Amino acid sequence: MFQTILAAYDGSKGALQALDKAAGLARLTGAEVKVLTVYRHHSMLEASLSMVRGISDTRGNLDDVMRGIARETAEDAKAHLKGAGVERAAAYIQGGPSARTIVSFARENACDLIVLGSRGLGSSEGYLLGSVSHKVTSLTDIPVLVV
């Protein structure tokens, strides 16, 4: 049935529910689960505004901080899958626009199912363009399970 499941994960409650659903499907089918956490690249202007507003971090520039948080989030999801009995789980991070990055990753990695939460952490982009889950379903011909 499914050989490779992509679980898009941003650390939100909805993403955790979707991750649990992916784990259940993987246990039933023996599929591998690839967890993808997408972080957003920040322009120099956004980074400087973040520093002015007091959101800066001493670990490096804003992209490095976002990449680090994404890595931790993806690794937490992988550990959750292992704890749920999923034998084959891997964690990945990529920067870019969420929906397009999810779809591209799924294509490049021959995923036969994308699982994601109906509502995640989101951003103001969601108000203008629609939710990530809605956009993913419109951009791909790979089956999508929205939890």
Summary of the structure (lengths in Angstrom):
residues: 147
radius of gyration: 15.5
end to end distance: 19.2
largest distance: 51.1
contacts: 475
relative contact order: 0.23
helix: 50%
strand: 18%
